[in-house]
């Protein structure tokens, strides 16, 4: 973590690209990119194809720190190269994009209305590798599927417990307790989440910060107290299944919150596009998400 990276993440205009599809979500991401499952015969081939997609995005002319201030990588992306350099170094040195690493290993079965993160074996070793690779911070996702006070409390407690270990390594944790957009009691769940996040933030040691990645709320500016909290470096929003137009419209209503989109970022991209067509499509996507991120 450098001072320049911290300054960029704290206040630079722009958004964070989420290029961190894992094994479970990669087939869908490839399908949307125009590559069906019969195009690869093994998991290794699948990951080769998704890396080619990510590398193509990262090397597009529009993908620079002028608008894309950060990018979240999957572990296998961190371990590979883009443009002849280790991925994290390429992003920061060649593009001015701050690199993050997805560290969670997926979700447990639902209990008490939430899905906690599965155990992360050898977490310390993974964090050490991230530091050595030039990673600035990490991201970990859990899920909230109901307005359950006990479940949401357990969810947030797990996030902050692991975040403390990440901070101890000198990395910036992105805490992502995703509220599922289709649940009937979404607004109530978001109110509970706000209260629980604020309670944990207030208890952090002075000077320690985290970032928050949250579902776009039903009530615009619900999370304004978190945006303004001294223990929060930045609040970013996931697209959560909304189309890019829907996600951008909702994001623009939330002052100080910036995007960290995955599906909404890559919407409209295809393996069959020429480089000119691809670069135009990703450029348009970046422009619209940037505009929504700075609208507030």
N, C-alpha and C positions, 0 to 999 in steps of 0.2 A: 504494500500500500504506500503510494507516494503522496506528497502534499498536493501535487498537481492533479492526481486522480481524485483525491478527496475533495478538492475545490470544485472539480468538474461535476462530481456526483452531488455535491451540496447545492450548487446554484446555477449550473449551466443550463440554458434552454435546450430542450430536446427530450428524447425518450430512450428506454432500454429495449433492445431487441431480445426476444426470448428464442434462442436457437438451441433449446435443450430437450427436444423430444427424446424420451427414453425408449427402451425396448418395447414397452406396452403401447406407446402412442406413435411409434415410428411407421408401422404399416399404414395407418390412417393418413399421416402426414405425406407419405409417399403417394398414396392413392390420390390425394388432393393435388399433388404435383404431377399427376398423370402417369405414375408408375404403379402398375398392378402387382399383386403378390406373386403372380406366375412369372414375373420378370427376374426374380431372384430365387436361388435354390437353397440358401442357407442364411443364418443370422449374420454371418460375416459379410456376405454379399449385400444384405439389407443395410448394414451399417456403412459399407462402402458407398452405397447409393445416397444415403441421407447425408453423409459427409460431403459428397460432391455437390449436393444441393446447398448445404450450408456454406461451403467454400465459394460457390457461385454468388450467393447473396453477399458474403463478406467482401468479395472483390469487385462488386458492382460500383460504378463511379459515385453513386449517391450515398453509399454506405460509409460515411465518415463522421467524425466527432462533431461536425458542424450541426448535425441534426440527431444522429444516433450516438448518444453520449456513453452508452454502455451496451454490453451484450452478455447474455447468460449462455454458457456452454455446457453441453453434456460431457461427462468424464472422458469418453472416448474421443470427443472433439479436442479437448485439452491435450490429449496424448498424441494427437496427429498434427500434421502441418497444413498451413494455408499459405499459398504463395511462396513456398520454399522455406518457411519459418515455422517454428512451433506456434500453434494457433493463437495463444494468448499474447505472445510477443508480436505477431503480425498485427493483431487488432490494435494494440496500443502504439507500437512503433510506426506502423505504416498507415493506420487509419485514424488514430487518435480516439479510439473507442476503448473504454475501460472494461476489462474482462472479469466476469463472474463465473462461478462454477455451481451447477446443480449438484447437491450432495445427497439428497434423500434417496431411499431405495424403494419407494412406493408406499402404498397405504395398507394398513391393517383392515380387517373386516369391520363393518360399522358396529359401534356399540355406543349407546346413550346418545344417538343422533349425530355422532361424529366418526370420522376415520382418522385415527392417529397415524403417525409415521411408523413404518416398520423399523426395527433396530438397524443402526448403521454400523456394521462391523468394521473394525479398524479405522474408525473415524479420524483419530489423531494422525495416522499415517497418511490418509487421504488429504487432510488439511496441510500437512507438511509438504506433500507433493504439490499442492496448489500454490503454496508460498514460493516454492522453488521455481514453479512455472511462470511466476509473475502475475498470479491471480489477485485481484483486489478484494473480492468478497465472495460470498456463497449464497445459494438460495435453497430453501427447503419448503416443501408443500405438504400441508395436511388439509382435511376437508371437513366442512360443517354442512350437515344435511337436514338439520332441524334446529329450532329455537330451544335448545336444551341448556339450561344454565350450568349443570354439572358437566355435561359433555364439552361445552365451549371452554369452561374453566380448565378442564384437563388438557384440551387441545392447545390452548395458549400457554399453559404451564410447561408442556413438553417443548414447545417452540423456544421459549426463553431459556429453558434448561440447556438445550443444545447450543443456543446462541451464545451463552456464556463461554462454552468451550471454544467456539469459533473466535470470539473476541480475544480470548487468551492467546490465540495464535497470531494475533495482529491482523486478522481478516474482518471484513465488514459483513455481518449476517443480514440477509434479506429473509424476514419472517413472512411466510405466506399461508395463513389460515383461510383457505378459499371457501367462501359461502356459495353453495351450488345455486345457480341462477333460477332454476326451475321449481324450487321449493315454495310451498304456499305461505310459510311464515318467514320469508326472507327478510323483510323489514325488521321484524322483531329479533331475529337472529343477529342482524347487523347492530342493533342497539346493544344487545348483550355483548357482542364482540368488542364494540367500542369501549364499553365500561371495563372489560377484562384487560384489554390492551393498555388502557390508560393506567390501570392499577399496577401492572407489571412495569410499565415505563417509569412511573413515579418511584419505583423501588430500585431502579438501576443505580449503580455507583455513579457519583458525579463525574461528568466528562465522558462516560461511556455512551455510545450511540448504536442504534440499529437502523435498518431500513425496513419498511413494511410494504408488502405486495398484497393488495386487497381487491376483492370483487367490487366492481362499480356499484355503489349503493343505490337503493330505491329512492332515498331522500338525498338530493344534491347537497354537497358540502357537509354531510353527516360527519365525515372524518376530519373536518377542519381543526378540531383540537389536537389531533395527532400530527397534522401537517405543521402545526405551530409548536409542538412539544420539543423542548431542547434536547431530549434524548433520541430524537428521530432525525436522521440525516436527510431522508427523502421518503415520501409516500408515492408508490407507483401502483398502477392498476392493471389487472389482468383482463383479457377480453372475455374469457369464461364461456365461450360458445356464442356470444353475440357476433353478428356480422361486423365487418370493419366499419360500415356506415353507422350502425347502431352503437358500437363501442365508442367511436369518435364523438357521436352526439352526446352520449352520456358523460364521457370524459370531460368534454368542454364545459359541462355544468359544475365541475368540481375544482374549485380554485386551488392552485398549488399542487395538484396531483398530476403526475405524468404517466404516460403509457409504459407498460411492459408487456407487449402483445406478442403472441406466437401465431396462432391460426389467423388472426386478423392481419398480421404483417404479411404472411405468405399467400393470402387469398389472391387468386388470379395468376399465380406463377405456374409455369408448366415446363417440364423437361423438354417439351417439343418446341418451345419458343427459341427463335434465333437469339444471339447475344443482344442484338439491338432491341428486339421485342422484350426480352427478359429485363434488360437494364431500364427500359422505359416503364415497365410494369412495377418493378421494385422501387423505382424513383417516385412514381405516383403514390405508391403505398406509403413510402417514407414521408413524402410531403404532407399527405393528409393527416397522418398520425402525429407528425410534428406540429401541425397547425392546431390540432385538438389539444395537444399537450401544453402549448403555450397560450391557449385561449383564455385560461383562467388568470 
